[in-house]
Amino acid sequence: MKKILLTMLALGLVASMSACGIFSPTPFEVMVTLTDYKIELSLTEFSPTTLYKFVITNKGNMPHEFLLLPMGNTDRTHILKGVGQNELKPDAKIERFFRFERRLMPAGNYEFACHLFGHYENGMVALIKIQ
């Protein structure tokens, strides 16, 4: 009886935290399409309380990267999250789970981009906002 009561209490706590946006038990899916010199995202505003499942598809003719950096920063030592070119060859489709933790990424503007030679300069960047 005590075990059932504790289980019900725990489930109620998870449900109330989910309703308040404090905890998201199911990831929110974000579709990402990479083509040669373009990144398309199904969502561009993100919350630090949500777990996101990025489904990344490379429909381009060459490998690409999907790297998160502060807006306008091209220094690879500042990469916050990402997937490299070895995993994003043409026709590749992968999934990655990201959470935009406030302690690492304060609210503001960021960008997902491909920083392979000439890709960023040709517009392969998608601006996002972390609330």
N, CA, C and O atoms as CSV, one atom per row, in Angstrom:
chain,resi,resn,atom,element,x,y,z
A,1,MET,N,N,0.822,-1.192,0.000
A,1,MET,CA,C,0.000,0.000,0.000
A,1,MET,C,C,0.870,1.262,0.000
A,1,MET,O,O,0.599,2.218,-0.727
A,2,LYS,N,N,1.927,1.246,0.836
A,2,LYS,CA,C,2.818,2.392,0.921
A,2,LYS,C,C,3.531,2.615,-0.419
A,2,LYS,O,O,3.728,3.752,-0.847
A,3,LYS,N,N,3.914,1.508,-1.073
A,3,LYS,CA,C,4.609,1.573,-2.362
A,3,LYS,C,C,3.686,2.173,-3.428
A,3,LYS,O,O,4.131,2.974,-4.250
A,4,ILE,N,N,2.427,1.796,-3.420
A,4,ILE,CA,C,1.452,2.327,-4.387
A,4,ILE,C,C,1.253,3.816,-4.151
A,4,ILE,O,O,1.194,4.591,-5.105
A,5,LEU,N,N,1.148,4.224,-2.899
A,5,LEU,CA,C,0.963,5.632,-2.557
A,5,LEU,C,C,2.167,6.468,-3.015
A,5,LEU,O,O,1.991,7.559,-3.557
A,6,LEU,N,N,3.376,5.963,-2.801
A,6,LEU,CA,C,4.577,6.675,-3.232
A,6,LEU,C,C,4.646,6.777,-4.759
A,6,LEU,O,O,5.048,7.811,-5.293
A,7,THR,N,N,4.259,5.720,-5.454
A,7,THR,CA,C,4.243,5.740,-6.916
A,7,THR,C,C,3.253,6.770,-7.427
A,7,THR,O,O,3.561,7.528,-8.346
A,8,MET,N,N,2.049,6.802,-6.829
A,8,MET,CA,C,1.037,7.768,-7.243
A,8,MET,C,C,1.506,9.199,-6.971
A,8,MET,O,O,1.263,10.095,-7.780
A,9,LEU,N,N,2.163,9.412,-5.856
A,9,LEU,CA,C,2.683,10.727,-5.513
A,9,LEU,C,C,3.755,11.163,-6.514
A,9,LEU,O,O,3.774,12.313,-6.953
A,10,ALA,N,N,4.635,10.243,-6.865
A,10,ALA,CA,C,5.696,10.551,-7.827
A,10,ALA,C,C,5.105,10.882,-9.193
A,10,ALA,O,O,5.550,11.831,-9.840
A,11,LEU,N,N,4.119,10.124,-9.638
A,11,LEU,CA,C,3.479,10.391,-10.929
A,11,LEU,C,C,2.765,11.734,-10.923
A,11,LEU,O,O,2.793,12.459,-11.918
A,12,GLY,N,N,2.130,12.067,-9.817
A,12,GLY,CA,C,1.461,13.360,-9.696
A,12,GLY,C,C,2.456,14.511,-9.744
A,12,GLY,O,O,2.183,15.553,-10.340
A,13,LEU,N,N,3.607,14.318,-9.115
A,13,LEU,CA,C,4.650,15.345,-9.128
A,13,LEU,C,C,5.183,15.562,-10.542
A,13,LEU,O,O,5.356,16.703,-10.969
A,14,VAL,N,N,5.444,14.479,-11.269
A,14,VAL,CA,C,5.919,14.576,-12.653
A,14,VAL,C,C,4.878,15.270,-13.518
A,14,VAL,O,O,5.223,16.127,-14.331
A,15,ALA,N,N,3.610,14.913,-13.354
A,15,ALA,CA,C,2.536,15.539,-14.140
A,15,ALA,C,C,2.441,17.033,-13.853
A,15,ALA,O,O,2.293,17.832,-14.778
A,16,SER,N,N,2.524,17.414,-12.585
A,16,SER,CA,C,2.417,18.841,-12.269
A,16,SER,C,C,3.646,19.608,-12.738
A,16,SER,O,O,3.521,20.756,-13.162
A,17,MET,N,N,4.826,19.005,-12.672
A,17,MET,CA,C,6.028,19.664,-13.176
A,17,MET,C,C,5.951,19.816,-14.690
A,17,MET,O,O,6.385,20.832,-15.232
A,18,SER,N,N,5.412,18.831,-15.367
A,18,SER,CA,C,5.261,18.907,-16.822
A,18,SER,C,C,4.300,20.023,-17.198
A,18,SER,O,O,4.557,20.775,-18.138
A,19,ALA,N,N,3.196,20.135,-16.471
A,19,ALA,CA,C,2.195,21.167,-16.763
A,19,ALA,C,C,2.780,22.559,-16.547
A,19,ALA,O,O,2.399,23.501,-17.242
A,20,CYS,N,N,3.688,22.698,-15.609
A,20,CYS,CA,C,4.308,23.997,-15.340
A,20,CYS,C,C,5.498,24.268,-16.251
A,20,CYS,O,O,6.077,25.353,-16.202
A,21,GLY,N,N,5.871,23.298,-17.082
A,21,GLY,CA,C,7.012,23.489,-17.962
A,21,GLY,C,C,8.344,23.267,-17.262
A,21,GLY,O,O,9.388,23.605,-17.820
A,22,ILE,N,N,8.336,22.708,-16.056
A,22,ILE,CA,C,9.571,22.478,-15.317
A,22,ILE,C,C,10.263,21.219,-15.809
A,22,ILE,O,O,11.492,21.138,-15.795
A,23,PHE,N,N,9.494,20.250,-16.238
A,23,PHE,CA,C,10.060,18.981,-16.653
A,23,PHE,C,C,9.251,18.450,-17.821
A,23,PHE,O,O,8.022,18.400,-17.756
A,24,SER,N,N,9.920,18.058,-18.872
A,24,SER,CA,C,9.231,17.513,-20.039
A,24,SER,C,C,9.642,16.065,-20.211
A,24,SER,O,O,10.759,15.795,-20.651
A,25,PRO,N,N,8.755,15.107,-19.871
A,25,PRO,CA,C,9.117,13.695,-19.958
A,25,PRO,C,C,9.275,13.194,-21.397
A,25,PRO,O,O,10.013,12.240,-21.642
A,26,THR,N,N,8.598,13.820,-22.330
A,26,THR,CA,C,8.717,13.406,-23.725
A,26,THR,C,C,9.417,14.510,-24.512
A,26,THR,O,O,9.040,15.678,-24.415
A,27,PRO,N,N,10.430,14.145,-25.287
A,27,PRO,CA,C,11.138,15.182,-26.034
A,27,PRO,C,C,10.264,15.802,-27.121
A,27,PRO,O,O,9.412,15.137,-27.709
A,28,PHE,N,N,10.491,17.067,-27.369
A,28,PHE,CA,C,9.802,17.783,-28.433
A,28,PHE,C,C,10.630,17.607,-29.705
A,28,PHE,O,O,11.821,17.919,-29.718
A,29,GLU,N,N,10.009,17.111,-30.765
A,29,GLU,CA,C,10.741,16.798,-31.991
A,29,GLU,C,C,10.962,18.037,-32.859
A,29,GLU,O,O,10.040,18.813,-33.108
A,30,VAL,N,N,12.196,18.201,-33.309
A,30,VAL,CA,C,12.581,19.301,-34.200
A,30,VAL,C,C,13.161,18.683,-35.462
A,30,VAL,O,O,14.148,17.949,-35.413
A,31,MET,N,N,12.534,18.991,-36.597
A,31,MET,CA,C,13.020,18.472,-37.876
A,31,MET,C,C,14.052,19.444,-38.442
A,31,MET,O,O,13.828,20.653,-38.492
A,32,VAL,N,N,15.185,18.892,-38.866
A,32,VAL,CA,C,16.269,19.690,-39.432
A,32,VAL,C,C,16.615,19.120,-40.800
A,32,VAL,O,O,16.855,17.922,-40.947
A,33,THR,N,N,16.638,19.998,-41.799
A,33,THR,CA,C,17.027,19.580,-43.145
A,33,THR,C,C,18.245,20.396,-43.562
A,33,THR,O,O,18.230,21.627,-43.563
A,34,LEU,N,N,19.295,19.668,-43.915
A,34,LEU,CA,C,20.505,20.294,-44.420
A,34,LEU,C,C,20.553,20.075,-45.926
A,34,LEU,O,O,20.427,18.946,-46.398
A,35,THR,N,N,20.732,21.143,-46.667
A,35,THR,CA,C,20.981,21.035,-48.104
A,35,THR,C,C,22.277,21.802,-48.341
A,35,THR,O,O,22.835,22.380,-47.409
A,36,ASP,N,N,22.749,21.811,-49.557
A,36,ASP,CA,C,23.997,22.506,-49.807
A,36,ASP,C,C,23.791,24.001,-49.628
A,36,ASP,O,O,23.142,24.670,-50.432
A,37,TYR,N,N,24.373,24.502,-48.534
A,37,TYR,CA,C,24.374,25.908,-48.138
A,37,TYR,C,C,23.064,26.404,-47.537
A,37,TYR,O,O,22.760,27.594,-47.617
A,38,LYS,N,N,22.288,25.507,-46.936
A,38,LYS,CA,C,21.065,25.935,-46.266
A,38,LYS,C,C,20.732,24.977,-45.116
A,38,LYS,O,O,20.920,23.765,-45.221
A,39,ILE,N,N,20.230,25.555,-44.011
A,39,ILE,CA,C,19.738,24.780,-42.871
A,39,ILE,C,C,18.307,25.214,-42.619
A,39,ILE,O,O,18.034,26.401,-42.443
A,40,GLU,N,N,17.392,24.252,-42.602
A,40,GLU,CA,C,15.984,24.540,-42.288
A,40,GLU,C,C,15.612,23.826,-40.995
A,40,GLU,O,O,15.855,22.629,-40.839
A,41,LEU,N,N,15.015,24.582,-40.065
A,41,LEU,CA,C,14.577,24.048,-38.776
A,41,LEU,C,C,13.068,24.190,-38.662
A,41,LEU,O,O,12.504,25.199,-39.083
A,42,SER,N,N,12.413,23.186,-38.094
A,42,SER,CA,C,10.964,23.285,-37.889
A,42,SER,C,C,10.626,24.148,-36.677
A,42,SER,O,O,9.461,24.484,-36.463
A,43,LEU,N,N,11.628,24.506,-35.885
A,43,LEU,CA,C,11.428,25.321,-34.693
A,43,LEU,C,C,12.667,26.189,-34.500
A,43,LEU,O,O,13.789,25.720,-34.697
A,44,THR,N,N,12.474,27.457,-34.115
A,44,THR,CA,C,13.627,28.340,-33.927
A,44,THR,C,C,13.666,28.998,-32.549
A,44,THR,O,O,14.607,29.734,-32.253
A,45,GLU,N,N,12.667,28.752,-31.698
A,45,GLU,CA,C,12.679,29.267,-30.330
A,45,GLU,C,C,12.639,28.098,-29.365
A,45,GLU,O,O,11.802,27.204,-29.485
A,46,PHE,N,N,13.561,28.116,-28.398
A,46,PHE,CA,C,13.723,26.977,-27.505
A,46,PHE,C,C,13.685,27.404,-26.047
A,46,PHE,O,O,14.039,28.531,-25.701
A,47,SER,N,N,13.249,26.481,-25.202
A,47,SER,CA,C,13.148,26.713,-23.768
A,47,SER,C,C,14.162,25.824,-23.039
A,47,SER,O,O,14.374,24.680,-23.440
A,48,PRO,N,N,14.785,26.331,-21.984
A,48,PRO,CA,C,15.752,25.515,-21.250
A,48,PRO,C,C,15.098,24.392,-20.442
A,48,PRO,O,O,15.803,23.511,-19.950
A,49,THR,N,N,13.793,24.399,-20.295
A,49,THR,CA,C,13.114,23.371,-19.500
A,49,THR,C,C,12.654,22.187,-20.351
A,49,THR,O,O,12.067,21.241,-19.825
A,50,THR,N,N,12.911,22.230,-21.638
A,50,THR,CA,C,12.399,21.207,-22.551
A,50,THR,C,C,13.533,20.378,-23.136
A,50,THR,O,O,14.597,20.903,-23.463
A,51,LEU,N,N,13.296,19.091,-23.261
A,51,LEU,CA,C,14.217,18.199,-23.957
A,51,LEU,C,C,13.767,18.144,-25.410
A,51,LEU,O,O,12.586,17.941,-25.692
A,52,TYR,N,N,14.707,18.323,-26.333
A,52,TYR,CA,C,14.390,18.331,-27.758
A,52,TYR,C,C,15.066,17.155,-28.449
A,52,TYR,O,O,16.218,16.820,-28.173
A,53,LYS,N,N,14.318,16.545,-29.348
A,53,LYS,CA,C,14.871,15.483,-30.192
A,53,LYS,C,C,15.036,16.071,-31.592
A,53,LYS,O,O,14.050,16.330,-32.282
A,54,PHE,N,N,16.274,16.277,-32.003
A,54,PHE,CA,C,16.563,16.808,-33.322
A,54,PHE,C,C,16.701,15.644,-34.300
A,54,PHE,O,O,17.534,14.758,-34.108
A,55,VAL,N,N,15.885,15.652,-35.338
A,55,VAL,CA,C,15.977,14.661,-36.411
A,55,VAL,C,C,16.635,15.396,-37.580
A,55,VAL,O,O,16.008,16.220,-38.245
A,56,ILE,N,N,17.905,15.081,-37.814
A,56,ILE,CA,C,18.722,15.822,-38.770
A,56,ILE,C,C,18.929,14.988,-40.024
A,56,ILE,O,O,19.433,13.867,-39.961
A,57,THR,N,N,18.533,15.551,-41.169
A,57,THR,CA,C,18.671,14.859,-42.448
A,57,THR,C,C,19.532,15.704,-43.374
A,57,THR,O,O,19.268,16.889,-43.578
A,58,ASN,N,N,20.564,15.080,-43.932
A,58,ASN,CA,C,21.408,15.764,-44.909
A,58,ASN,C,C,20.920,15.392,-46.306
A,58,ASN,O,O,21.168,14.285,-46.784
A,59,LYS,N,N,20.232,16.315,-46.948
A,59,LYS,CA,C,19.748,16.109,-48.315
A,59,LYS,C,C,20.691,16.753,-49.333
A,59,LYS,O,O,20.369,16.844,-50.518
A,60,GLY,N,N,21.850,17.195,-48.864
A,60,GLY,CA,C,22.833,17.823,-49.743
A,60,GLY,C,C,23.682,16.782,-50.467
A,60,GLY,O,O,23.554,15.578,-50.243
A,61,ASN,N,N,24.547,17.282,-51.335
A,61,ASN,CA,C,25.434,16.421,-52.121
A,61,ASN,C,C,26.809,16.270,-51.493
A,61,ASN,O,O,27.679,15.601,-52.051
A,62,MET,N,N,27.011,16.895,-50.327
A,62,MET,CA,C,28.304,16.820,-49.646
A,62,MET,C,C,28.081,16.711,-48.143
A,62,MET,O,O,26.983,16.988,-47.660
A,63,PRO,N,N,29.103,16.313,-47.400
A,63,PRO,CA,C,28.966,16.266,-45.939
A,63,PRO,C,C,28.726,17.668,-45.378
A,63,PRO,O,O,29.120,18.668,-45.978
A,64,HIS,N,N,28.071,17.722,-44.214
A,64,HIS,CA,C,27.829,18.986,-43.531
A,64,HIS,C,C,28.018,18.797,-42.034
A,64,HIS,O,O,28.138,17.675,-41.543
A,65,GLU,N,N,28.042,19.911,-41.322
A,65,GLU,CA,C,28.067,19.920,-39.861
A,65,GLU,C,C,26.791,20.586,-39.372
A,65,GLU,O,O,26.131,21.316,-40.112
A,66,PHE,N,N,26.458,20.327,-38.122
A,66,PHE,CA,C,25.318,20.983,-37.477
A,66,PHE,C,C,25.809,21.390,-36.096
A,66,PHE,O,O,25.686,20.635,-35.131
A,67,LEU,N,N,26.371,22.607,-36.014
A,67,LEU,CA,C,27.030,23.070,-34.795
A,67,LEU,C,C,26.310,24.263,-34.199
A,67,LEU,O,O,25.881,25.165,-34.918
A,68,LEU,N,N,26.181,24.265,-32.886
A,68,LEU,CA,C,25.562,25.378,-32.165
A,68,LEU,C,C,26.657,26.233,-31.538
A,68,LEU,O,O,27.493,25.745,-30.777
A,69,LEU,N,N,26.630,27.521,-31.878
A,69,LEU,CA,C,27.564,28.498,-31.322
A,69,LEU,C,C,26.814,29.785,-31.020
A,69,LEU,O,O,25.716,29.999,-31.533
A,70,PRO,N,N,27.404,30.651,-30.183
A,70,PRO,CA,C,26.797,31.967,-30.000
A,70,PRO,C,C,26.721,32.679,-31.361
A,70,PRO,O,O,27.570,32.468,-32.227
A,71,MET,N,N,25.718,33.503,-31.532
A,71,MET,CA,C,25.487,34.162,-32.809
A,71,MET,C,C,26.721,34.933,-33.288
A,71,MET,O,O,27.297,35.728,-32.545
A,72,GLY,N,N,27.116,34.685,-34.537
A,72,GLY,CA,C,28.242,35.370,-35.156
A,72,GLY,C,C,29.614,34.843,-34.786
A,72,GLY,O,O,30.623,35.345,-35.283
A,73,ASN,N,N,29.670,33.843,-33.925
A,73,ASN,CA,C,30.955,33.294,-33.482
A,73,ASN,C,C,31.329,32.107,-34.367
A,73,ASN,O,O,30.556,31.157,-34.486
A,74,THR,N,N,32.488,32.153,-34.979
A,74,THR,CA,C,32.920,31.056,-35.848
A,74,THR,C,C,34.093,30.281,-35.252
A,74,THR,O,O,34.644,29.396,-35.907
A,75,ASP,N,N,34.475,30.599,-34.034
A,75,ASP,CA,C,35.589,29.933,-33.362
A,75,ASP,C,C,35.138,28.569,-32.843
A,75,ASP,O,O,34.284,28.485,-31.960
A,76,ARG,N,N,35.705,27.521,-33.387
A,76,ARG,CA,C,35.306,26.149,-33.036
A,76,ARG,C,C,35.508,25.816,-31.554
A,76,ARG,O,O,34.914,24.859,-31.055
A,77,THR,N,N,36.320,26.576,-30.857
A,77,THR,CA,C,36.505,26.303,-29.426
A,77,THR,C,C,35.280,26.718,-28.618
A,77,THR,O,O,35.200,26.422,-27.426
A,78,HIS,N,N,34.321,27.401,-29.252
A,78,HIS,CA,C,33.101,27.844,-28.565
A,78,HIS,C,C,31.863,27.013,-28.937
A,78,HIS,O,O,30.739,27.429,-28.659
A,79,ILE,N,N,32.058,25.858,-29.554
A,79,ILE,CA,C,30.924,25.001,-29.919
A,79,ILE,C,C,30.211,24.551,-28.650
A,79,ILE,O,O,30.838,24.046,-27.719
A,80,LEU,N,N,28.892,24.740,-28.620
A,80,LEU,CA,C,28.080,24.370,-27.463
A,80,LEU,C,C,27.473,22.980,-27.613
A,80,LEU,O,O,27.386,22.230,-26.641
A,81,LYS,N,N,27.060,22.639,-28.814
A,81,LYS,CA,C,26.490,21.332,-29.138
A,81,LYS,C,C,26.710,21.113,-30.623
A,81,LYS,O,O,26.962,22.063,-31.364
A,82,GLY,N,N,26.617,19.868,-31.060
A,82,GLY,CA,C,26.722,19.698,-32.493
A,82,GLY,C,C,26.972,18.280,-32.961
A,82,GLY,O,O,27.166,17.346,-32.183
A,83,VAL,N,N,26.956,18.176,-34.278
A,83,VAL,CA,C,27.194,16.917,-34.967
A,83,VAL,C,C,28.183,17.216,-36.085
A,83,VAL,O,O,28.001,18.169,-36.842
A,84,GLY,N,N,29.224,16.405,-36.188
A,84,GLY,CA,C,30.271,16.632,-37.177
A,84,GLY,C,C,29.991,16.020,-38.534
A,84,GLY,O,O,29.025,15.280,-38.721
A,85,GLN,N,N,30.858,16.347,-39.471
A,85,GLN,CA,C,30.694,15.917,-40.854
A,85,GLN,C,C,30.796,14.405,-41.042
A,85,GLN,O,O,30.240,13.874,-42.004
A,86,ASN,N,N,31.490,13.697,-40.148
A,86,ASN,CA,C,31.587,12.238,-40.298
A,86,ASN,C,C,30.237,11.551,-40.134
A,86,ASN,O,O,30.012,10.472,-40.683
A,87,GLU,N,N,29.332,12.185,-39.368
A,87,GLU,CA,C,28.005,11.611,-39.162
A,87,GLU,C,C,26.969,12.172,-40.127
A,87,GLU,O,O,25.876,11.622,-40.259
A,88,LEU,N,N,27.310,13.263,-40.799
A,88,LEU,CA,C,26.334,13.925,-41.669
A,88,LEU,C,C,26.776,13.914,-43.135
A,88,LEU,O,O,26.860,14.951,-43.792
A,89,LYS,N,N,27.050,12.722,-43.611
A,89,LYS,CA,C,27.376,12.551,-45.028
A,89,LYS,C,C,26.087,12.663,-45.843
A,89,LYS,O,O,25.000,12.622,-45.265
A,90,PRO,N,N,26.176,12.803,-47.167
A,90,PRO,CA,C,24.952,12.878,-47.980
A,90,PRO,C,C,24.002,11.715,-47.682
A,90,PRO,O,O,24.434,10.572,-47.538
A,91,ASP,N,N,22.717,12.019,-47.592
A,91,ASP,CA,C,21.631,11.061,-47.317
A,91,ASP,C,C,21.597,10.549,-45.881
A,91,ASP,O,O,20.788,9.678,-45.562
A,92,ALA,N,N,22.453,11.067,-45.015
A,92,ALA,CA,C,22.445,10.634,-43.610
A,92,ALA,C,C,21.215,11.202,-42.897
A,92,ALA,O,O,20.762,12.310,-43.183
A,93,LYS,N,N,20.695,10.410,-41.964
A,93,LYS,CA,C,19.591,10.848,-41.114
A,93,LYS,C,C,19.911,10.355,-39.708
A,93,LYS,O,O,20.007,9.152,-39.465
A,94,ILE,N,N,20.073,11.303,-38.785
A,94,ILE,CA,C,20.425,10.941,-37.414
A,94,ILE,C,C,19.526,11.684,-36.433
A,94,ILE,O,O,18.856,12.654,-36.787
A,95,GLU,N,N,19.530,11.206,-35.200
A,95,GLU,CA,C,18.767,11.848,-34.127
A,95,GLU,C,C,19.722,12.209,-32.997
A,95,GLU,O,O,20.614,11.438,-32.646
A,96,ARG,N,N,19.517,13.389,-32.439
A,96,ARG,CA,C,20.281,13.839,-31.285
A,96,ARG,C,C,19.331,14.503,-30.305
A,96,ARG,O,O,18.406,15.211,-30.702
A,97,PHE,N,N,19.568,14.270,-29.022
A,97,PHE,CA,C,18.761,14.882,-27.972
A,97,PHE,C,C,19.547,16.032,-27.367
A,97,PHE,O,O,20.682,15.851,-26.926
A,98,PHE,N,N,18.938,17.224,-27.346
A,98,PHE,CA,C,19.569,18.420,-26.805
A,98,PHE,C,C,18.654,19.047,-25.763
A,98,PHE,O,O,17.430,19.041,-25.897
A,99,ARG,N,N,19.274,19.582,-24.732
A,99,ARG,CA,C,18.590,20.441,-23.766
A,99,ARG,C,C,19.447,21.707,-23.667
A,99,ARG,O,O,20.668,21.626,-23.534
A,100,PHE,N,N,18.815,22.850,-23.730
A,100,PHE,CA,C,19.522,24.121,-23.718
A,100,PHE,C,C,19.604,24.619,-22.278
A,100,PHE,O,O,18.802,25.450,-21.852
A,101,GLU,N,N,20.572,24.106,-21.540
A,101,GLU,CA,C,20.699,24.381,-20.113
A,101,GLU,C,C,21.119,25.829,-19.865
A,101,GLU,O,O,22.093,26.317,-20.439
A,102,ARG,N,N,20.374,26.493,-19.013
A,102,ARG,CA,C,20.593,27.908,-18.725
A,102,ARG,C,C,22.012,28.181,-18.219
A,102,ARG,O,O,22.580,29.230,-18.522
A,103,ARG,N,N,22.586,27.257,-17.457
A,103,ARG,CA,C,23.926,27.494,-16.901
A,103,ARG,C,C,24.996,27.535,-17.991
A,103,ARG,O,O,26.034,28.172,-17.813
A,104,LEU,N,N,24.754,26.864,-19.114
A,104,LEU,CA,C,25.707,26.871,-20.221
A,104,LEU,C,C,25.336,27.868,-21.308
A,104,LEU,O,O,26.201,28.402,-22.002
A,105,MET,N,N,24.031,28.112,-21.446
A,105,MET,CA,C,23.533,28.977,-22.513
A,105,MET,C,C,22.480,29.925,-21.964
A,105,MET,O,O,21.304,29.568,-21.900
A,106,PRO,N,N,22.880,31.120,-21.570
A,106,PRO,CA,C,21.888,32.077,-21.090
A,106,PRO,C,C,20.916,32.452,-22.202
A,106,PRO,O,O,21.211,32.250,-23.380
A,107,ALA,N,N,19.773,32.991,-21.837
A,107,ALA,CA,C,18.787,33.410,-22.830
A,107,ALA,C,C,19.456,34.343,-23.835
A,107,ALA,O,O,20.279,35.188,-23.481
A,108,GLY,N,N,19.075,34.163,-25.098
A,108,GLY,CA,C,19.656,35.018,-26.134
A,108,GLY,C,C,19.616,34.357,-27.497
A,108,GLY,O,O,18.931,33.357,-27.710
A,109,ASN,N,N,20.367,34.941,-28.410
A,109,ASN,CA,C,20.402,34.471,-29.795
A,109,ASN,C,C,21.640,33.615,-30.046
A,109,ASN,O,O,22.749,33.935,-29.616
A,110,TYR,N,N,21.408,32.524,-30.752
A,110,TYR,CA,C,22.461,31.576,-31.096
A,110,TYR,C,C,22.249,31.174,-32.551
A,110,TYR,O,O,21.295,31.608,-33.197
A,111,GLU,N,N,23.158,30.337,-33.058
A,111,GLU,CA,C,22.965,29.853,-34.414
A,111,GLU,C,C,23.488,28.435,-34.572
A,111,GLU,O,O,24.524,28.061,-34.023
A,112,PHE,N,N,22.734,27.660,-35.343
A,112,PHE,CA,C,23.208,26.377,-35.827
A,112,PHE,C,C,23.831,26.667,-37.178
A,112,PHE,O,O,23.252,27.394,-37.986
A,113,ALA,N,N,25.007,26.107,-37.434
A,113,ALA,CA,C,25.683,26.403,-38.696
A,113,ALA,C,C,26.592,25.259,-39.104
A,113,ALA,O,O,26.938,24.386,-38.308
A,114,CYS,N,N,26.963,25.297,-40.363
A,114,CYS,CA,C,27.980,24.398,-40.898
A,114,CYS,C,C,29.218,25.253,-41.103
A,114,CYS,O,O,29.174,26.259,-41.810
A,115,HIS,N,N,30.325,24.851,-40.482
A,115,HIS,CA,C,31.552,25.634,-40.563
A,115,HIS,C,C,32.620,24.969,-41.425
A,115,HIS,O,O,33.808,25.260,-41.287
A,116,LEU,N,N,32.192,24.071,-42.317
A,116,LEU,CA,C,33.149,23.533,-43.281
A,116,LEU,C,C,33.518,24.664,-44.241
A,116,LEU,O,O,32.749,25.610,-44.411
A,117,PHE,N,N,34.671,24.570,-44.856
A,117,PHE,CA,C,35.189,25.660,-45.684
A,117,PHE,C,C,34.155,26.156,-46.697
A,117,PHE,O,O,33.693,25.407,-47.558
A,118,GLY,N,N,33.805,27.437,-46.570
A,118,GLY,CA,C,32.903,28.099,-47.506
A,118,GLY,C,C,31.418,27.931,-47.222
A,118,GLY,O,O,30.613,28.666,-47.792
A,119,HIS,N,N,31.024,26.999,-46.371
A,119,HIS,CA,C,29.602,26.742,-46.133
A,119,HIS,C,C,28.943,27.878,-45.348
A,119,HIS,O,O,27.897,28.389,-45.748
A,120,TYR,N,N,29.555,28.267,-44.237
A,120,TYR,CA,C,29.005,29.356,-43.415
A,120,TYR,C,C,28.945,30.648,-44.229
A,120,TYR,O,O,27.952,31.374,-44.198
A,121,GLU,N,N,30.015,30.915,-44.947
A,121,GLU,CA,C,30.101,32.139,-45.743
A,121,GLU,C,C,29.043,32.184,-46.845
A,121,GLU,O,O,28.642,33.263,-47.279
A,122,ASN,N,N,28.596,31.022,-47.292
A,122,ASN,CA,C,27.560,30.934,-48.327
A,122,ASN,C,C,26.153,30.839,-47.746
A,122,ASN,O,O,25.200,30.551,-48.471
A,123,GLY,N,N,26.017,31.080,-46.435
A,123,GLY,CA,C,24.685,31.171,-45.837
A,123,GLY,C,C,24.172,29.929,-45.137
A,123,GLY,O,O,22.979,29.839,-44.846
A,124,MET,N,N,25.037,28.977,-44.863
A,124,MET,CA,C,24.575,27.757,-44.200
A,124,MET,C,C,24.522,27.981,-42.687
A,124,MET,O,O,25.360,27.492,-41.930
A,125,VAL,N,N,23.500,28.743,-42.281
A,125,VAL,CA,C,23.330,29.120,-40.889
A,125,VAL,C,C,21.838,29.301,-40.606
A,125,VAL,O,O,21.092,29.771,-41.464
A,126,ALA,N,N,21.416,28.932,-39.419
A,126,ALA,CA,C,20.038,29.107,-38.976
A,126,ALA,C,C,20.045,29.765,-37.610
A,126,ALA,O,O,20.607,29.216,-36.662
A,127,LEU,N,N,19.436,30.922,-37.495
A,127,LEU,CA,C,19.383,31.653,-36.226
A,127,LEU,C,C,18.306,31.071,-35.328
A,127,LEU,O,O,17.216,30.729,-35.786
A,128,ILE,N,N,18.622,30.963,-34.037
A,128,ILE,CA,C,17.651,30.474,-33.055
A,128,ILE,C,C,17.663,31.396,-31.838
A,128,ILE,O,O,18.576,32.198,-31.645
A,129,LYS,N,N,16.630,31.254,-31.037
A,129,LYS,CA,C,16.533,32.025,-29.800
A,129,LYS,C,C,16.279,31.075,-28.642
A,129,LYS,O,O,15.400,30.216,-28.713
A,130,ILE,N,N,17.044,31.230,-27.588
A,130,ILE,CA,C,16.810,30.474,-26.369
A,130,ILE,C,C,16.166,31.436,-25.377
A,130,ILE,O,O,16.730,32.479,-25.044
A,131,GLN,N,N,14.982,31.071,-24.913
A,131,GLN,CA,C,14.213,31.964,-24.043
A,131,GLN,C,C,14.682,31.890,-22.611
A,131,GLN,O,O,14.140,32.580,-21.747
